[in-house]
Amino acid sequence: MHTKANIEIVQVPISQLKPADYNPRKWDELAEEKLTESIKEFGLVDPIIANGADNRKNVVIGGHFRLHIAKKLGFQEVPVIYLDLPDLNKEKELNLRLNKNTGSWDIDLLKNFDTELLLDIGFTDVDLGDMWNDMLTIEDDEFDEIKELKKITETNIKAGDMFKLGRHRLICGNSMDKKIIERLMGDELADIVYNDPIYNINLDYNKGLGGGQNYGGTTNDKKSDAEYKEYLKIALINALAHAKKDLHVFSYCDQNFIWLVQELFKELGIKNQRVCLWIKNGLNLTPQVAFNKSFEPIVYGTVGKPYLAPIKNLTEIVNQEIGTGNRAIDDILDMLDVWLEKRLAGQDYLHPTSKPPTLHEKPLRRCSKIDDLVLDLYGGSGSTMVGCEQLKRRAYLVEIEPIFCQLILNRMEQLTGLKAELIN
């Protein structure tokens, strides 16, 4: 710990100091002109803050702008205060705290910092949203589920195990068990309940599409209408008990059960708003069927008055031809109930209801803010968590099958480089 009593200012050759490559502070021409005038008149009266730890020796923590001007003015030495911070994360935190109330930010560099840290030092979710909404997007992580599932011949994960993955959580268990949801959520409340349950279409989730796999699972996908409704109802009641009073609710389903999900929403006090349609490509047409399925429905409802992302430039764009590739145009597409996302060919999916991560961008962007909490009761392959990671939301997932829990952990480790932490 450094105090005023033991802080020492030393003169250091400017050539020895190393600007931090992560520093998100930036400045414009006017600011540079003003600081140059000040340093010319008064000298460098505010010392540079640098790291004195052996592994980070001479890395600049605070004062990049002053150092830049000093170099331009030909200074050979500058005043420096050394702090011993061997932990890179602590170094980055101090850098942000020193910069928080001065200057402007390099947004592209700033988004590489942990969201929790940025919120802790004084940014708000609105601040971060204003800075990042136009640049954050979900990209396909190109995770090969087929290849990765074949690698997982067994796992040590068992029912009740809970994992922390960065700011996300995963628990292995049944979403119908309220104790599982209680453990997962703790004191947290969800901003979105985002569910993709079994579809009750008599598919063997243990064997996957085509019946050629073996996941060791026990999921029953052949229930009566009453049983299926009760199955969905119990899990949704558990979710609502740990959700905010202003809430978005999404539930994927088969076309034959739109009525059932809407009926369930009404019973539980969820206002039915829309049935969104995921329009699929890569269809496997069956001549024996009069009309082949080309979309997957998502029943959407709300409780209270939940957050909706503001749409900019609506009046200028609404009458133009709709296309993609422009954020303002994409904002308009976010308002529509038709979701256009690519899907792999049916034979490339081992799990019957796998979703590409990019599919989740529209609902997450439109219905949540940075750092909002998304509760997914049926984790599957983890694409919801992948989407939340890239849009800087938090995902809390429940997955009943240990093999798929392991798949999610492996997927997130590949995406983030972080090791899952068992938090039983």
C-alpha positions as CSV (number, residue, x, y, z in Angstrom):
1,M,0.0,0.0,0.0
2,H,1.3,3.4,-0.9
3,T,0.6,6.5,1.1
4,K,1.5,10.2,0.7
5,A,4.2,9.6,3.3
6,N,6.1,7.0,1.3
7,I,5.4,7.9,-2.4
8,E,8.6,9.0,-4.1
9,I,8.8,11.0,-7.3
10,V,11.9,10.1,-9.3
11,Q,13.3,11.4,-12.6
12,V,13.3,8.6,-15.2
13,P,14.8,8.6,-18.8
14,I,11.8,8.9,-21.1
15,S,13.1,6.1,-23.3
16,Q,12.7,3.6,-20.5
17,L,8.9,4.1,-20.2
18,K,6.6,1.8,-22.0
19,P,3.1,2.9,-22.9
20,A,0.4,0.2,-22.1
21,D,-0.9,-1.3,-25.3
22,Y,-4.4,-1.7,-23.8
23,N,-4.7,2.0,-22.8
24,P,-8.1,3.2,-23.9
25,R,-7.6,6.9,-23.5
26,K,-7.5,9.0,-26.6
27,W,-7.2,12.7,-27.3
28,D,-8.0,15.1,-30.1
29,E,-6.0,17.9,-31.7
30,L,-7.4,20.6,-29.6
31,A,-6.7,18.8,-26.3
32,E,-3.1,18.1,-27.6
33,E,-2.6,21.8,-28.3
34,K,-3.8,22.9,-24.9
35,L,-1.7,20.4,-23.0
36,T,1.4,21.3,-25.1
37,E,0.9,25.0,-24.1
38,S,0.5,24.1,-20.4
39,I,3.6,21.9,-20.3
40,K,5.7,24.5,-22.2
41,E,4.7,27.2,-19.6
42,F,4.7,25.2,-16.4
43,G,6.7,22.0,-17.1
44,L,5.5,18.5,-16.4
45,V,4.1,19.1,-12.9
46,D,1.9,16.0,-12.8
47,P,4.1,12.9,-12.6
48,I,3.7,9.8,-14.8
49,I,2.4,6.7,-12.9
50,A,4.3,3.6,-13.9
51,N,4.5,0.0,-12.7
52,G,7.5,-0.9,-10.6
53,A,6.9,-4.6,-10.4
54,D,9.6,-6.7,-12.0
55,N,7.3,-8.4,-14.5
56,R,5.7,-5.0,-15.6
57,K,8.7,-2.7,-15.0
58,N,8.2,0.8,-16.5
59,V,4.8,0.1,-18.1
60,V,2.9,3.3,-17.9
61,I,-0.4,3.1,-15.9
62,G,-1.4,6.8,-15.9
63,G,-0.1,9.8,-17.9
64,H,0.0,8.5,-21.5
65,F,-1.1,11.8,-22.8
66,R,1.5,13.8,-20.8
67,L,4.2,11.3,-21.9
68,H,3.1,11.7,-25.5
69,I,3.5,15.5,-25.3
70,A,6.8,15.3,-23.4
71,K,8.2,13.2,-26.1
72,K,7.1,15.7,-28.8
73,L,8.7,18.5,-26.8
74,G,12.0,16.6,-26.6
75,F,12.1,15.9,-22.9
76,Q,14.9,13.5,-21.9
77,E,13.5,12.8,-18.4
78,V,10.1,12.9,-16.8
79,P,8.9,12.7,-13.2
80,V,7.6,9.2,-12.3
81,I,5.8,7.6,-9.4
82,Y,6.3,3.9,-9.3
83,L,3.6,1.5,-7.9
84,D,4.2,-2.2,-7.3
85,L,1.4,-3.9,-9.2
86,P,2.5,-7.4,-10.4
87,D,-1.2,-8.3,-11.2
88,L,-2.0,-7.2,-14.7
89,N,-5.7,-6.9,-13.9
90,K,-5.0,-4.6,-11.0
91,E,-2.8,-2.5,-13.3
92,K,-5.6,-2.2,-15.8
93,E,-8.1,-1.3,-13.1
94,L,-6.0,1.6,-11.9
95,N,-5.5,2.7,-15.5
96,L,-9.2,3.0,-15.9
97,R,-9.7,4.7,-12.6
98,L,-7.1,7.3,-13.4
99,N,-8.7,7.9,-16.8
100,K,-12.3,7.8,-15.9
101,N,-13.0,11.5,-15.4
102,T,-10.6,12.9,-18.0
103,G,-10.5,12.9,-21.8
104,S,-12.3,10.5,-24.1
105,W,-12.1,6.8,-24.9
106,D,-10.9,4.5,-27.6
107,I,-14.1,2.5,-27.7
108,D,-12.6,-0.4,-29.5
109,L,-9.9,-0.9,-26.8
110,L,-12.3,-0.1,-24.0
111,K,-14.6,-3.0,-24.9
112,N,-11.8,-5.5,-24.2
113,F,-12.1,-4.6,-20.5
114,D,-14.3,-6.7,-18.2
115,T,-17.8,-5.2,-18.0
116,E,-18.0,-5.7,-14.2
117,L,-14.8,-3.7,-13.7
118,L,-16.1,-0.9,-15.9
119,L,-19.4,-0.7,-14.0
120,D,-17.4,-0.8,-10.7
121,I,-15.3,2.2,-11.5
122,G,-18.4,4.3,-12.4
123,F,-19.6,3.6,-15.9
124,T,-23.3,2.8,-16.1
125,D,-25.0,0.3,-18.4
126,V,-26.3,3.3,-20.3
127,D,-22.8,4.7,-20.8
128,L,-21.6,1.4,-22.1
129,G,-24.6,0.9,-24.3
130,D,-24.2,4.4,-25.8
131,M,-20.5,3.6,-26.6
132,W,-20.9,0.0,-27.8
133,N,-24.3,-0.6,-29.2
134,D,-23.1,0.2,-32.8
135,M,-20.1,-2.0,-32.6
136,L,-21.0,-5.1,-30.5
137,T,-22.3,-8.0,-32.6
138,I,-22.6,-11.7,-32.4
139,E,-20.4,-13.7,-34.7
140,D,-20.6,-17.4,-35.3
141,D,-17.9,-19.0,-33.0
142,E,-17.6,-21.8,-35.6
143,F,-17.8,-24.4,-32.8
144,D,-18.1,-27.8,-34.4
145,E,-20.7,-29.5,-32.2
146,I,-20.4,-32.8,-34.1
147,K,-16.6,-33.0,-33.7
148,E,-16.7,-31.8,-30.1
149,L,-19.4,-34.2,-29.0
150,K,-17.5,-37.1,-30.3
151,K,-14.6,-36.1,-28.1
152,I,-16.7,-36.2,-25.0
153,T,-17.0,-39.9,-24.3
154,E,-17.6,-39.3,-20.6
155,T,-17.7,-36.5,-18.1
156,N,-17.3,-36.1,-14.3
157,I,-20.2,-33.6,-14.3
158,K,-23.2,-34.7,-12.3
159,A,-26.6,-33.3,-11.4
160,G,-26.2,-30.4,-9.0
161,D,-22.8,-29.3,-10.2
162,M,-22.6,-25.5,-10.8
163,F,-20.0,-23.6,-12.7
164,K,-18.8,-20.0,-13.1
165,L,-17.6,-19.0,-16.5
166,G,-16.5,-15.4,-16.4
167,R,-19.7,-13.6,-15.6
168,H,-21.9,-16.5,-16.7
169,R,-23.2,-19.5,-14.7
170,L,-24.2,-23.0,-15.7
171,I,-25.8,-25.6,-13.5
172,C,-26.4,-29.3,-14.3
173,G,-30.0,-30.1,-13.3
174,N,-33.7,-30.2,-14.1
175,S,-35.3,-26.8,-14.5
176,M,-38.5,-28.2,-13.0
177,D,-36.6,-28.4,-9.7
178,K,-37.0,-25.1,-8.0
179,K,-34.0,-25.7,-5.8
180,I,-31.8,-25.9,-8.9
181,I,-33.1,-22.5,-10.0
182,E,-32.6,-21.1,-6.5
183,R,-29.0,-22.2,-6.4
184,L,-28.3,-20.9,-9.9
185,M,-29.8,-17.4,-9.4
186,G,-29.0,-16.8,-5.7
187,D,-30.1,-13.2,-5.1
188,E,-30.0,-12.3,-8.8
189,L,-33.1,-11.5,-10.9
190,A,-33.4,-12.2,-14.6
191,D,-34.2,-9.4,-17.1
192,I,-35.0,-12.0,-19.8
193,V,-36.3,-15.6,-19.6
194,Y,-35.1,-17.2,-22.9
195,N,-36.2,-20.8,-23.3
196,D,-35.6,-23.4,-25.9
197,P,-37.2,-26.5,-24.4
198,I,-37.8,-29.9,-26.0
199,Y,-40.4,-29.7,-28.7
200,N,-42.5,-32.7,-27.8
201,I,-42.2,-34.1,-31.4
202,N,-41.2,-37.6,-30.5
203,L,-37.5,-37.1,-31.1
204,D,-34.9,-39.1,-29.2
205,Y,-32.6,-36.5,-27.7
206,N,-30.3,-39.2,-26.6
207,K,-29.7,-40.4,-30.1
208,G,-29.9,-37.0,-31.9
209,L,-31.1,-36.5,-35.4
210,G,-30.9,-39.7,-37.5
211,G,-30.6,-41.8,-34.4
212,G,-26.9,-42.3,-34.8
213,Q,-25.6,-40.8,-31.5
214,N,-25.6,-41.7,-27.8
215,Y,-25.5,-38.9,-25.3
216,G,-26.4,-41.0,-22.2
217,G,-29.5,-38.8,-21.8
218,T,-32.9,-39.6,-20.6
219,T,-35.0,-36.7,-21.9
220,N,-38.6,-37.8,-22.8
221,D,-39.9,-36.0,-25.9
222,K,-43.2,-37.8,-26.2
223,K,-45.7,-36.4,-23.8
224,S,-49.4,-35.8,-24.0
225,D,-50.5,-32.2,-24.4
226,A,-51.4,-31.9,-20.7
227,E,-48.0,-33.5,-19.7
228,Y,-46.1,-31.2,-22.0
229,K,-47.9,-28.1,-20.7
230,E,-47.2,-29.1,-17.1
231,Y,-43.6,-29.7,-18.0
232,L,-43.2,-26.2,-19.4
233,K,-45.4,-24.6,-16.7
234,I,-43.4,-25.9,-13.6
235,A,-40.1,-24.7,-15.1
236,L,-41.5,-21.3,-16.1
237,I,-43.0,-20.8,-12.6
238,N,-39.6,-21.4,-11.2
239,A,-38.1,-18.9,-13.6
240,L,-40.6,-16.2,-12.8
241,A,-39.9,-16.5,-9.1
242,H,-36.3,-15.3,-9.9
243,A,-37.1,-12.7,-12.5
244,K,-37.8,-8.9,-12.4
245,K,-41.3,-7.5,-12.3
246,D,-40.6,-6.0,-15.7
247,L,-39.6,-8.9,-17.9
248,H,-39.3,-10.3,-21.4
249,V,-40.1,-14.0,-22.0
250,F,-39.2,-16.0,-25.1
251,S,-40.1,-19.6,-25.7
252,Y,-39.2,-21.6,-28.8
253,C,-41.6,-24.3,-29.8
254,D,-42.9,-26.5,-32.6
255,Q,-45.6,-24.9,-34.8
256,N,-48.1,-27.4,-33.4
257,F,-47.7,-26.0,-29.8
258,I,-47.9,-22.3,-30.4
259,W,-51.4,-22.4,-28.9
260,L,-50.2,-24.3,-25.8
261,V,-47.4,-21.9,-25.0
262,Q,-49.7,-18.8,-25.5
263,E,-52.3,-20.4,-23.3
264,L,-49.6,-21.1,-20.7
265,F,-48.3,-17.5,-20.9
266,K,-51.9,-16.2,-20.2
267,E,-52.3,-18.5,-17.2
268,L,-49.1,-17.2,-15.7
269,G,-49.7,-13.5,-16.2
270,I,-47.4,-13.1,-19.2
271,K,-48.9,-10.9,-21.8
272,N,-48.7,-12.5,-25.3
273,Q,-47.1,-10.0,-27.6
274,R,-46.0,-11.8,-30.8
275,V,-45.1,-15.0,-32.4
276,C,-41.7,-14.4,-34.0
277,L,-40.6,-16.6,-36.9
278,W,-37.1,-17.9,-37.5
279,I,-37.0,-18.4,-41.2
280,K,-34.7,-21.2,-42.0
281,N,-32.5,-22.0,-44.9
282,G,-31.0,-25.4,-45.7
283,L,-34.3,-27.2,-45.7
284,N,-34.7,-30.9,-46.3
285,L,-37.9,-31.0,-48.3
286,T,-40.1,-34.1,-48.1
287,P,-42.3,-34.7,-51.2
288,Q,-44.8,-36.7,-49.1
289,V,-45.7,-33.7,-47.1
290,A,-48.1,-31.1,-48.6
291,F,-46.3,-28.1,-47.1
292,N,-42.9,-28.4,-45.5
293,K,-41.9,-26.5,-42.4
294,S,-39.7,-23.5,-43.2
295,F,-39.8,-21.6,-40.0
296,E,-39.5,-22.1,-36.2
297,P,-41.8,-20.1,-34.0
298,I,-40.7,-18.2,-30.9
299,V,-43.6,-17.2,-28.6
300,Y,-42.8,-13.8,-27.1
301,G,-44.5,-12.1,-24.1
302,T,-43.9,-9.5,-21.4
303,V,-44.5,-8.9,-17.8
304,G,-44.9,-5.3,-16.7
305,K,-43.0,-2.7,-18.9
306,P,-39.5,-4.2,-19.6
307,Y,-36.7,-2.3,-21.3
308,L,-36.7,-1.9,-25.0
309,A,-33.6,-0.6,-26.8
310,P,-34.1,2.8,-28.4
311,I,-34.2,2.9,-32.2
312,K,-32.4,5.8,-33.8
313,N,-33.2,7.4,-37.1
314,L,-36.5,5.6,-37.5
315,T,-38.2,8.4,-39.5
316,E,-35.4,8.6,-42.0
317,I,-35.3,4.9,-42.6
318,V,-38.7,3.4,-42.3
319,N,-39.7,4.1,-45.8
320,Q,-36.4,3.1,-47.4
321,E,-35.8,-0.3,-49.0
322,I,-34.7,-2.6,-46.2
323,G,-31.3,-4.2,-46.5
324,T,-28.6,-5.3,-44.2
325,G,-25.1,-4.2,-43.3
326,N,-26.0,-0.8,-41.9
327,R,-26.6,-0.5,-38.1
328,A,-29.5,1.8,-38.5
329,I,-31.1,-0.5,-41.1
330,D,-30.4,-3.4,-38.8
331,D,-32.2,-1.5,-36.0
332,I,-35.3,-1.6,-38.1
333,L,-34.9,-5.3,-38.8
334,D,-34.6,-5.8,-35.0
335,M,-38.2,-4.4,-34.7
336,L,-39.7,-7.0,-37.0
337,D,-41.1,-10.4,-35.9
338,V,-39.3,-12.3,-38.7
339,W,-35.8,-13.5,-37.9
340,L,-33.5,-14.2,-40.8
341,E,-30.5,-16.3,-39.7
342,K,-28.6,-19.0,-41.5
343,R,-29.0,-22.6,-40.3
344,L,-26.8,-25.5,-41.1
345,A,-28.3,-28.3,-43.1
346,G,-30.3,-30.8,-41.0
347,Q,-27.7,-33.5,-41.3
348,D,-25.1,-31.2,-39.7
349,Y,-27.0,-31.0,-36.5
350,L,-26.7,-33.8,-34.0
351,H,-28.9,-32.2,-31.4
352,P,-32.5,-31.7,-32.7
353,T,-33.0,-28.1,-31.6
354,S,-29.5,-26.6,-32.0
355,K,-29.4,-22.9,-32.7
356,P,-26.7,-20.7,-34.3
357,P,-25.4,-18.1,-31.8
358,T,-26.2,-15.3,-34.3
359,L,-29.9,-16.1,-34.0
360,H,-30.0,-14.6,-30.5
361,E,-28.7,-11.2,-31.5
362,K,-32.0,-9.7,-32.4
363,P,-33.9,-10.5,-29.1
364,L,-30.8,-9.7,-27.0
365,R,-30.1,-6.4,-28.7
366,R,-33.7,-5.3,-28.8
367,C,-34.8,-6.4,-25.3
368,S,-31.7,-6.0,-23.0
369,K,-28.9,-3.7,-22.0
370,I,-25.2,-4.4,-21.4
371,D,-24.8,-6.4,-18.1
372,D,-28.5,-7.6,-18.1
373,L,-29.1,-11.1,-17.0
374,V,-30.6,-13.8,-19.3
375,L,-32.0,-17.0,-17.8
376,D,-32.0,-20.0,-20.1
377,L,-33.7,-23.1,-18.6
378,Y,-32.6,-25.4,-21.4
379,G,-28.9,-24.8,-22.1
380,G,-28.4,-27.3,-25.0
381,S,-25.1,-26.5,-26.7
382,G,-24.7,-23.1,-25.0
383,S,-25.3,-20.8,-28.0
384,T,-27.3,-18.4,-25.7
385,M,-24.2,-18.0,-23.5
386,V,-22.0,-17.5,-26.6
387,G,-24.3,-14.7,-27.7
388,C,-24.4,-13.1,-24.3
389,E,-20.7,-13.1,-24.0
390,Q,-20.2,-11.3,-27.3
391,L,-22.9,-8.7,-26.5
392,K,-21.7,-8.3,-22.9
393,R,-24.8,-9.6,-21.3
394,R,-24.8,-12.3,-18.5
395,A,-26.2,-15.8,-19.2
396,Y,-27.3,-18.2,-16.4
397,L,-28.0,-21.6,-17.9
398,V,-29.6,-24.8,-16.7
399,E,-28.9,-28.0,-18.7
400,I,-30.1,-31.4,-17.6
401,E,-27.7,-33.6,-19.5
402,P,-24.1,-33.8,-18.2
403,I,-22.6,-34.4,-21.6
404,F,-24.1,-31.2,-22.9
405,C,-22.9,-29.3,-19.7
406,Q,-19.4,-30.5,-20.6
407,L,-20.0,-29.3,-24.2
408,I,-20.9,-25.9,-23.0
409,L,-17.9,-25.6,-20.8
410,N,-15.6,-26.7,-23.6
411,R,-17.3,-24.3,-26.0
412,M,-16.9,-21.3,-23.7
413,E,-13.3,-22.2,-22.9
414,Q,-12.5,-22.2,-26.6
415,L,-14.3,-18.8,-27.1
416,T,-12.9,-17.0,-24.0
417,G,-9.8,-18.9,-22.9
418,L,-11.3,-18.9,-19.4
419,K,-11.4,-22.1,-17.3
420,A,-14.7,-23.0,-15.7
421,E,-14.8,-22.7,-11.9
422,L,-16.8,-25.3,-10.0
423,I,-18.7,-23.5,-7.3
424,N,-20.7,-26.2,-5.6
